[in-house]
């Protein structure tokens, strides 16, 4: 028998219409930023959904093709400590050497892997994995996997084999190409070893992510300006007081931290300052209230900055959040919600914005058994919507902090990762746009009017080899930062059928410090209501667009 098990592992993954006319030059009237109770009310538009839908089945993030990606195989019998180095174990007799010979000798690829693990009863367990690789032309640099130099490469003359290893996880991948079913696409076979021990074999489909065949932009969505963050990989942005505050993670030899831009003229932003702290600058999320800027620090906690002088933030204090620190922050009224990795949701009273007072820390009941961990939150009409990683998507009533009530949880059938969400009212119903992370992740549309029974009513997908990240709902438009797919704008006036109306591909292979892993490209997004869209791209930094 065959037992499908669509597990989306962070370890493996990390190894791995009609266009709308652009607005005129006058800013649109300010409206609430996503995350506030009033965000998400649909604007009047050409289509009004009547609230009817057909409940949809949820197959999970990864759609299993039901068969290997390529007609090759790996002989896993009698494995030894050097199994993944033995390329002779791959049977490529049915592969197309002529097509492989024509593959360009450079490019960044992202791959989804269909692993097959034999079971004791003779069946096969099917699971998902992934990897990324960067090939560079001879004498032009270093080819990589896991952002580390390849151990082996032979990609000329009809052969295609590479071996890479992550020193952090001691995982080694041996990859052999077989077919090229479309331009920029390679399929083949793979063997995985960890700490020298063979673990699994399977087939893969790899896409050259910057060569999808679509134009760079559509719907009139092109950058008005662009400025690189001073250090690290830019991952989030918040806009207030005429300034954009961009936070960055540590990347290679760059420390990460906070970069401040004066965006009073979005067509010509000015870099004002950059802040990094010794052994504490891998910062992942940012929000503000009044004169206070809150920065989520991995491994530390929430950093409170005084921005009474917007161009020169001054650190006031750091609110500790346990061993793993704070992942993201969200302001709603006089409350600050922080997603404490491995600890729980922290709730602070910020009646005095520069002096947050911790009110409570809570976890969800099934966190221990399901692997739940608060990742991002959204507040709408008094309810807290928590993307709880492998613990699913949860709806919570936080009115009484001494008696927080869990109203319902949506668990994915593939145990997938709940990463980010936005909620609004459409057709008289409360609708959540729920996004995942890792290969195959996409926008799920859920009717959450009754949190005890959330229903899937729609979805929007891109390539399975890429991952989405953050999303913002503004009126009937959903803005999505989709990592290697760049910025995507969806018309969700009919939430059962999200339709892309504009896009801009931020990912370019030639960008400095562009890595080969799945988490590259458009990370953070903000639509603050000033007429502009602000995107944090890991390598390009801050990009500003005109709001549609």
C-alpha positions as CSV (number, residue, x, y, z in Angstrom):
1,X,0.0,0.0,0.0
2,X,1.0,3.7,-0.4
3,X,0.7,5.9,2.7
4,X,0.9,9.6,1.8
5,X,2.4,11.8,4.5
6,X,2.7,15.4,3.4
7,X,5.0,16.7,6.1
8,X,6.5,20.1,5.4
9,X,9.7,20.2,7.5
10,X,11.4,23.5,8.2
11,X,14.7,21.6,8.1
12,X,14.2,20.2,4.6
13,X,12.6,23.3,3.3
14,X,15.4,25.5,4.5
15,X,17.6,23.1,2.5
16,X,15.8,23.8,0.0
17,X,-6.8,38.8,-15.8
18,X,-6.9,42.1,-16.4
19,X,-4.5,44.7,-15.1
20,X,-5.7,47.5,-13.0
21,X,-4.7,51.0,-14.0
22,X,-2.3,52.8,-11.7
23,X,-3.6,55.6,-9.4
24,X,-2.8,59.2,-10.1
25,X,-0.1,61.1,-8.2
26,X,-2.4,62.2,-5.4
27,X,-2.3,59.9,-2.3
28,X,-5.5,58.1,-1.4
29,X,-7.1,59.1,1.9
30,X,-5.5,57.4,4.8
31,X,-7.2,54.2,6.0
32,X,-6.3,51.8,8.8
33,X,-3.2,49.7,8.4
34,X,-3.7,45.9,8.3
35,X,-3.7,44.6,11.7
36,X,-6.0,47.2,13.1
37,X,-9.6,46.5,14.0
38,X,-11.0,48.5,11.1
39,X,-8.7,47.1,8.3
40,X,-10.2,44.9,5.7
41,X,-13.6,46.5,5.0
42,X,-14.1,46.1,1.3
43,X,-14.2,49.2,-0.9
44,X,-17.1,49.7,-3.3
45,X,-16.0,48.1,-6.5
46,X,-17.3,46.6,-9.7
47,X,-18.2,43.3,-8.0
48,X,-20.1,42.6,-4.8
49,X,-20.0,39.0,-3.5
50,X,-23.3,37.8,-2.2
51,X,-21.7,35.5,0.4
52,X,-22.6,32.2,-1.2
53,X,-19.9,29.5,-1.7
54,X,-19.2,25.8,-2.0
55,X,-17.1,24.3,0.7
56,X,-13.8,23.2,-0.7
57,X,-11.7,20.2,0.3
58,X,-8.2,21.1,1.5
59,X,-5.4,18.9,0.0
60,X,-2.7,20.8,1.9
61,X,0.2,22.9,0.6
62,X,1.9,20.3,-1.6
63,X,0.0,18.7,-4.4
64,X,1.5,15.3,-4.8
65,X,1.8,14.5,-8.5
66,X,1.1,10.8,-7.6
67,X,4.2,9.6,-9.4
68,X,8.0,10.4,-9.5
69,X,9.0,13.7,-11.1
70,X,11.5,11.9,-13.3
71,X,12.2,8.4,-14.8
72,X,15.4,7.8,-12.8
73,X,16.1,6.1,-9.5
74,X,18.6,5.6,-6.7
75,X,19.9,2.3,-5.5
76,X,19.5,2.5,-1.7
77,X,20.4,-1.1,-1.0
78,X,23.4,-1.8,1.3
79,X,23.9,1.9,2.3
80,X,27.2,2.8,3.9
81,X,28.8,6.0,5.2
82,X,29.6,7.2,1.7
83,X,26.3,6.4,0.1
84,X,25.4,9.9,-1.0
85,X,28.8,10.3,-2.7
86,X,28.3,7.3,-4.9
87,X,26.8,8.8,-8.0
88,X,27.0,5.4,-9.7
89,X,23.9,4.4,-7.6
90,X,21.8,6.6,-9.8
91,X,20.1,4.9,-12.8
92,X,19.8,7.6,-15.5
93,X,19.3,5.2,-18.4
94,X,16.0,6.8,-19.4
95,X,17.2,10.4,-19.0
96,X,17.7,13.0,-21.8
97,X,21.4,13.8,-22.0
98,X,21.0,16.2,-25.0
99,X,18.5,18.3,-23.1
100,X,20.7,18.3,-20.0
101,X,23.7,19.4,-22.2
102,X,21.7,22.6,-23.1
103,X,21.1,23.7,-19.6
104,X,22.7,27.1,-18.9
105,X,25.7,26.9,-16.6
106,X,24.4,29.5,-14.2
107,X,21.2,30.2,-12.3
108,X,19.5,30.0,-8.9
109,X,17.1,27.0,-8.6
110,X,14.5,26.1,-6.0
111,X,13.3,22.5,-5.9
112,X,10.5,20.5,-4.4
113,X,11.4,16.9,-3.6
114,X,9.0,13.9,-3.6
115,X,10.7,11.5,-1.1
116,X,9.8,7.8,-1.0
117,X,10.6,5.9,2.1
118,X,10.0,2.1,2.1
119,X,7.8,0.8,5.0
120,X,8.2,-2.5,6.8
121,X,4.9,-3.8,5.3
122,X,6.2,-3.3,1.8
123,X,4.4,0.1,1.3
124,X,5.9,3.5,0.7
125,X,5.6,6.7,2.7
126,X,5.6,9.8,0.5
127,X,6.7,13.0,2.0
128,X,7.8,16.5,0.9
129,X,11.3,18.0,1.0
130,X,13.2,20.7,-0.8
131,X,16.5,22.3,-1.6
132,X,18.0,25.2,-3.4
133,X,21.2,25.6,-5.4
134,X,23.1,28.4,-7.1
135,X,25.1,27.5,-10.2
136,X,27.6,30.1,-11.5
137,X,29.5,30.0,-14.7
138,X,33.1,28.7,-14.6
139,X,35.6,31.2,-13.2
140,X,32.7,33.5,-12.2
141,X,32.4,32.6,-8.5
142,X,31.3,29.7,-6.2
143,X,28.4,27.5,-6.9
144,X,26.4,26.7,-3.7
145,X,23.8,24.7,-1.9
146,X,22.5,25.7,1.5
147,X,24.4,28.9,0.7
148,X,27.6,26.9,1.1
149,X,30.1,25.8,-1.6
150,X,29.2,22.6,-3.5
151,X,31.2,19.5,-2.7
152,X,30.9,18.3,-6.3
153,X,29.7,19.7,-9.6
154,X,29.5,18.1,-13.1
155,X,26.9,19.9,-15.2
156,X,28.4,19.8,-18.7
157,X,28.3,17.6,-21.7
158,X,25.0,15.9,-20.9
159,X,25.8,15.1,-17.3
160,X,24.2,16.9,-14.4
161,X,25.2,16.0,-10.9
162,X,25.9,18.2,-7.8
163,X,26.5,17.4,-4.2
164,X,26.0,19.9,-1.4
165,X,26.1,19.8,2.4
166,X,24.8,22.0,5.2
167,X,27.4,22.2,7.9
168,X,24.7,23.4,10.3
169,X,22.5,20.4,9.9
170,X,25.1,17.9,8.6
171,X,22.6,17.1,5.8
172,X,24.0,16.1,2.4
173,X,22.1,16.1,-0.9
174,X,23.3,14.2,-4.0
175,X,21.3,15.6,-6.9
176,X,21.3,14.1,-10.5
177,X,19.4,15.7,-13.3
178,X,17.3,13.7,-15.8
179,X,14.9,15.8,-17.9
180,X,14.1,19.4,-18.8
181,X,10.3,19.4,-19.2
182,X,10.2,23.2,-19.8
183,X,12.7,26.1,-20.1
184,X,14.2,26.8,-16.7
185,X,12.9,23.5,-15.2
186,X,15.0,20.5,-14.3
187,X,13.7,17.2,-13.0
188,X,15.8,14.3,-11.6
189,X,16.6,12.1,-8.6
190,X,18.1,12.9,-5.2
191,X,19.6,11.0,-2.3
192,X,19.8,12.5,1.2
193,X,22.2,11.6,4.0
194,X,22.5,13.0,7.5
195,X,25.6,12.7,9.7
196,X,26.9,10.2,7.0
197,X,23.8,7.9,7.3
198,X,21.5,7.5,4.3
199,X,18.0,8.7,5.1
200,X,15.9,8.8,2.0
201,X,15.8,9.0,-1.8
202,X,13.3,10.6,-4.2
203,X,12.7,12.7,-7.3
204,X,12.6,16.4,-7.6
205,X,11.4,19.3,-9.8
206,X,13.7,22.4,-9.7
207,X,12.7,25.8,-11.2
208,X,15.1,28.6,-12.0
209,X,13.1,31.0,-9.9
210,X,14.0,34.2,-11.8
211,X,13.1,32.6,-15.2
212,X,9.4,31.9,-14.8
213,X,8.5,33.2,-18.3
214,X,6.3,36.0,-17.1
215,X,7.2,39.7,-17.5
216,X,8.9,41.6,-14.7
217,X,5.7,43.5,-13.8
218,X,2.0,43.8,-14.6
219,X,-0.9,46.1,-13.7
220,X,1.4,49.1,-13.8
221,X,3.2,48.0,-10.6
222,X,6.8,49.3,-10.9
223,X,9.1,50.7,-8.2
224,X,9.1,54.4,-7.6
225,X,12.3,54.1,-5.7
226,X,14.7,51.5,-4.2
227,X,17.3,51.7,-1.4
228,X,19.4,48.9,0.0
229,X,19.2,48.3,3.8
230,X,22.5,49.0,5.5
231,X,23.1,45.5,6.7
232,X,21.8,42.0,6.6
233,X,18.7,40.6,4.9
234,X,15.8,43.0,5.0
235,X,12.7,41.2,6.3
236,X,10.1,43.7,7.5
237,X,9.1,47.4,7.3
238,X,6.9,49.7,9.2
239,X,6.0,53.3,8.1
240,X,5.2,56.1,10.5
241,X,6.1,59.8,11.0
242,X,7.2,60.0,7.3
243,X,9.9,57.4,7.9
244,X,10.2,53.7,6.9
245,X,11.8,51.5,9.5
246,X,13.4,48.4,7.9
247,X,14.6,45.5,10.1
248,X,17.1,42.9,8.9
249,X,18.3,39.5,9.9
250,X,22.0,38.5,10.2
251,X,23.2,37.2,6.9
252,X,26.7,35.8,6.4
253,X,29.1,38.5,7.5
254,X,26.4,41.2,7.8
255,X,25.0,41.7,11.3
256,X,21.4,42.8,10.6
257,X,19.6,45.5,12.6
258,X,17.5,48.6,11.9
259,X,17.7,51.0,8.9
260,X,15.8,54.2,8.9
261,X,14.7,56.0,5.7
262,X,13.0,59.4,5.3
263,X,10.2,58.6,2.9
264,X,8.4,62.0,3.0
265,X,9.2,62.0,-0.7
266,X,8.6,58.3,-1.7
267,X,10.2,58.9,-5.1
268,X,13.5,59.9,-3.4
269,X,13.8,58.3,0.0
270,X,16.9,59.3,2.1
271,X,18.9,56.9,4.3
272,X,19.0,58.5,7.7
273,X,20.7,56.0,10.0
274,X,21.4,52.3,10.7
275,X,21.5,50.6,14.1
276,X,23.1,47.3,15.0
277,X,23.9,46.1,18.5
278,X,26.8,43.8,19.4
279,X,25.7,40.1,19.4
280,X,22.1,41.3,19.1
281,X,21.0,42.5,15.7
282,X,19.0,39.7,14.0
283,X,15.7,41.6,14.0
284,X,12.7,40.1,12.4
285,X,9.6,42.3,13.0
286,X,8.6,45.9,13.6
287,X,5.6,48.0,14.5
288,X,5.0,51.4,16.1
289,X,2.7,53.5,18.3
290,X,3.1,57.2,18.9
291,X,6.8,57.9,19.8
292,X,7.5,54.2,20.4
293,X,9.0,51.7,17.8
294,X,8.8,48.0,18.7
295,X,11.4,45.7,17.1
296,X,11.2,41.9,17.5
297,X,14.7,40.5,18.1
298,X,15.4,36.8,17.6
299,X,17.3,35.4,20.6
300,X,16.6,38.5,22.7
301,X,13.1,40.1,22.9
302,X,11.2,43.2,22.0
303,X,13.3,46.3,21.6
304,X,11.6,49.6,22.5
305,X,13.0,52.7,20.7
306,X,12.0,56.3,21.2
307,X,11.3,57.8,17.8
308,X,10.2,61.3,19.0
309,X,13.1,62.2,16.6
310,X,12.0,59.9,13.8
311,X,15.4,60.0,12.0
312,X,17.3,59.0,15.1
313,X,15.8,56.1,17.1
314,X,17.0,55.8,20.7
315,X,16.9,52.5,22.5
316,X,14.9,52.7,25.7
317,X,14.7,49.1,26.9
318,X,14.6,45.5,25.8
319,X,11.6,43.4,26.9
320,X,12.9,39.8,27.4
321,X,11.0,36.9,25.8
322,X,12.8,33.7,26.7
323,X,15.7,31.8,25.1
324,X,14.5,32.2,21.5
325,X,13.4,35.8,21.7
326,X,10.5,37.5,19.9
327,X,9.6,36.7,16.3
328,X,7.0,39.3,15.4
329,X,5.1,42.2,17.0
330,X,1.6,43.7,16.4
331,X,0.0,46.8,17.8
332,X,-3.8,47.0,18.4
333,X,-5.0,50.0,20.3
334,X,-3.4,50.0,23.7
335,X,-2.1,46.5,23.4
336,X,1.2,45.1,22.0
337,X,1.1,41.5,21.0
338,X,4.4,39.7,20.6
339,X,4.9,36.2,19.2
340,X,7.5,34.7,21.5
341,X,9.1,31.8,19.7
342,X,8.8,28.6,21.9
343,X,7.3,30.6,24.7
344,X,3.9,31.9,23.7
345,X,2.0,35.1,22.9
346,X,3.1,38.1,25.1
347,X,0.5,40.8,25.7
348,X,1.6,44.2,26.9
349,X,-0.4,47.3,27.9
350,X,1.0,50.2,26.0
351,X,-1.2,53.0,27.3
352,X,2.2,54.6,27.8
353,X,3.9,53.5,24.5
354,X,7.5,53.9,25.7
355,X,6.7,51.9,28.9
356,X,5.0,48.6,28.0
357,X,3.7,46.6,30.9
358,X,3.4,42.8,30.5
359,X,-0.1,41.7,31.2
360,X,0.1,38.0,30.3
361,X,1.8,35.3,28.3
362,X,-0.3,32.5,27.0
363,X,0.0,29.4,24.8
364,X,-2.8,27.5,23.0
365,X,-3.9,24.1,24.5
366,X,-2.6,21.9,21.8
367,X,0.8,23.5,21.4
368,X,2.7,20.7,23.1
369,X,1.2,17.9,21.0
370,X,0.9,19.7,17.7
371,X,4.1,21.7,17.7
372,X,2.3,25.0,17.9
373,X,4.3,28.2,18.2
374,X,2.9,31.7,17.7
375,X,4.4,33.1,14.5
376,X,2.2,36.1,13.5
377,X,-1.1,37.6,14.7
378,X,-3.9,39.8,13.4
379,X,-6.7,41.6,15.3
380,X,-10.1,42.1,13.8
381,X,-13.3,43.1,15.5
382,X,-12.0,42.2,19.0
383,X,-10.7,38.7,18.0
384,X,-7.1,37.7,17.8
385,X,-6.2,35.5,14.8
386,X,-3.0,33.6,15.5
387,X,-0.9,31.9,12.8
388,X,0.4,29.2,15.2
389,X,3.0,27.4,12.9
390,X,2.4,23.6,13.1
391,X,-0.4,24.1,15.6
392,X,-2.7,25.5,12.9
393,X,-4.6,28.8,12.5
394,X,-6.4,29.8,15.8
395,X,-9.1,32.3,16.7
396,X,-8.9,33.7,20.2
397,X,-11.1,36.0,22.3
398,X,-8.5,38.1,24.3
399,X,-11.1,40.4,25.9
400,X,-10.4,39.1,29.4
401,X,-6.7,38.5,29.7
402,X,-7.3,36.5,32.8
403,X,-9.6,34.2,30.9
404,X,-8.5,34.0,27.2
405,X,-10.9,31.8,25.2
406,X,-9.9,29.7,22.2
407,X,-12.9,29.9,19.8
408,X,-11.6,27.5,17.2
409,X,-8.6,26.1,15.3
410,X,-8.1,25.2,11.6
411,X,-5.7,22.4,11.3
412,X,-4.2,21.7,7.9
413,X,-4.5,18.1,6.6
414,X,-0.8,18.0,5.8
415,X,0.3,19.4,9.2
416,X,1.5,22.4,7.3
417,X,2.9,25.6,8.7
418,X,0.4,28.5,9.5
419,X,2.5,31.6,9.0
420,X,0.5,34.9,8.5
421,X,-3.1,36.1,8.0
422,X,-5.4,39.0,7.4
423,X,-9.1,39.2,8.1
424,X,-12.0,41.3,6.8
425,X,-15.7,41.3,6.1
426,X,-17.0,40.3,2.7
427,X,-20.6,39.4,1.8
428,X,-21.6,39.8,5.4
429,X,-19.2,37.1,6.5
430,X,-15.9,37.2,8.3
431,X,-13.3,36.0,5.9
432,X,-9.6,35.1,6.7
433,X,-6.9,35.0,4.2
434,X,-4.5,32.6,5.7
435,X,-1.0,32.0,4.4
436,X,1.6,29.4,5.0
437,X,5.4,29.1,4.6
438,X,7.7,26.6,2.9
439,X,7.4,24.9,-0.5
440,X,3.9,25.0,-2.0
441,X,2.5,27.4,0.6
442,X,-0.3,29.6,-0.8
443,X,-3.2,31.8,0.2
444,X,-6.1,29.9,1.8
445,X,-9.5,31.7,2.0
446,X,-11.5,30.6,5.0
447,X,-15.0,31.6,6.2
448,X,-14.3,32.1,9.9
449,X,-17.7,33.6,10.8
450,X,-18.1,30.5,13.1
451,X,-14.6,29.9,14.5
452,X,-15.7,26.6,15.8
453,X,-16.1,25.4,12.3
454,X,-13.9,27.3,9.8
455,X,-14.5,26.4,6.2
456,X,-12.2,26.7,3.2
457,X,-13.9,28.6,0.4
458,X,-11.1,29.6,-2.0
459,X,-7.3,29.6,-2.6
460,X,-4.6,31.2,-4.8
461,X,-1.4,29.3,-5.7
462,X,1.9,30.1,-7.3
463,X,4.7,27.6,-8.2
464,X,5.1,24.7,-5.7
465,X,8.8,25.3,-5.6
466,X,8.4,28.7,-4.0
467,X,7.0,30.0,-0.7
468,X,4.8,32.9,0.2
469,X,5.5,35.1,3.3
470,X,3.5,38.1,4.5
471,X,0.2,39.5,3.4
472,X,-1.8,42.7,3.9
473,X,-5.5,43.3,3.2
474,X,-6.5,46.7,2.1
475,X,-10.1,47.1,0.9
476,X,-10.7,44.4,-1.8
477,X,-7.0,44.0,-2.6
478,X,-4.7,41.5,-0.9
479,X,-1.0,42.5,-1.2
480,X,1.3,39.4,-0.8
481,X,5.0,39.4,-0.3
482,X,5.8,36.0,-2.0
483,X,9.5,35.5,-1.5
484,X,10.9,34.5,-4.9
485,X,7.7,35.4,-6.7
486,X,8.0,39.0,-5.5
487,X,5.0,41.3,-4.8
488,X,1.6,39.9,-5.8
489,X,-1.7,41.9,-5.7
490,X,-4.9,39.9,-5.7
491,X,-8.5,41.2,-6.2
492,X,-10.5,39.4,-3.5
493,X,-13.8,41.2,-3.9
494,X,-15.0,37.7,-4.7
495,X,-13.0,35.8,-2.0
496,X,-13.9,32.4,-3.5
497,X,-11.9,33.3,-6.6
498,X,-8.9,35.5,-5.8
499,X,-7.6,37.0,-9.0
500,X,-4.1,38.4,-9.6
501,X,-4.4,42.0,-11.0
502,X,-0.8,43.1,-10.6
503,X,2.7,41.9,-9.7
504,X,6.3,42.9,-9.6
505,X,9.1,40.4,-9.6
506,X,11.6,41.6,-7.0
507,X,13.9,38.6,-7.2
508,X,16.9,38.9,-9.5
509,X,19.8,36.5,-9.6
510,X,22.4,39.3,-10.0
511,X,21.4,41.1,-6.7
512,X,24.2,41.3,-4.2
513,X,24.1,38.7,-1.4
514,X,21.3,36.8,-3.1
515,X,21.3,33.3,-1.6
516,X,20.1,30.0,-2.9
517,X,17.6,29.0,-0.1
518,X,13.9,29.1,-0.2
519,X,13.6,32.2,2.0
520,X,14.8,34.8,-0.5
521,X,13.1,37.7,-2.1
522,X,10.0,39.7,-0.9
523,X,9.7,39.3,2.9
524,X,7.8,42.2,4.4
525,X,5.1,44.4,3.2
526,X,3.2,47.5,4.5
527,X,0.3,49.5,3.0
528,X,-0.1,52.3,5.6
529,X,-2.7,54.3,3.7
530,X,-0.5,57.1,2.4
531,X,-0.9,56.0,-1.2
532,X,2.1,53.8,-1.3
533,X,3.2,50.2,-0.9
534,X,6.4,49.4,0.9
535,X,8.2,46.1,0.4
536,X,11.3,44.7,2.2
537,X,13.2,42.5,-0.1
538,X,16.0,40.4,1.4
539,X,18.7,41.6,-1.0
540,X,17.3,44.8,-2.6
541,X,16.2,46.4,0.7
542,X,13.3,48.9,0.6
543,X,11.2,49.2,-2.6
544,X,8.3,51.7,-2.8
545,X,5.4,51.3,-5.2
546,X,2.3,53.4,-5.9
547,X,-0.7,51.8,-4.3
548,X,-3.3,50.5,-6.7
